[in-house]
Amino acid sequence: DQDVGIFQSAPIVERLNAFRLRTADGVIIILFGLIDRQRTSENGFPSE
């Protein structure tokens, strides 16, 4: 089992690959599972 947390970080500044993002404060976010595109868009994230 993996822990899942909700956190706030700086804006995303770089997409490293299909599963990893880097934020302005240096945090690397790893994405697992399916992404709800509509919800992601509603939260202000661009499709690219």
Contacts in CASP RR format, 6 or more apart in sequence:
PFRMAT RR
TARGET T0000
AUTHOR 0000-0000-0000
METHOD contacts of the structure
MODEL  1
DQDVGIFQSAPIVERLNAFRLRTADGVIIILFGLIDRQRTSENGFPSE
2 32 0 8 1.000
9 23 0 8 1.000
9 25 0 8 1.000
9 27 0 8 1.000
9 29 0 8 1.000
10 23 0 8 1.000
10 24 0 8 1.000
10 25 0 8 1.000
10 26 0 8 1.000
10 27 0 8 1.000
11 23 0 8 1.000
11 24 0 8 1.000
12 21 0 8 1.000
12 22 0 8 1.000
12 23 0 8 1.000
12 24 0 8 1.000
12 29 0 8 1.000
12 45 0 8 1.000
13 22 0 8 1.000
13 23 0 8 1.000
13 24 0 8 1.000
14 21 0 8 1.000
14 22 0 8 1.000
15 21 0 8 1.000
15 22 0 8 1.000
16 22 0 8 1.000
16 28 0 8 1.000
19 30 0 8 1.000
19 31 0 8 1.000
19 32 0 8 1.000
20 28 0 8 1.000
20 29 0 8 1.000
20 30 0 8 1.000
20 31 0 8 1.000
21 28 0 8 1.000
21 29 0 8 1.000
21 31 0 8 1.000
22 28 0 8 1.000
22 29 0 8 1.000
23 29 0 8 1.000
37 47 0 8 1.000
41 47 0 8 1.000
END
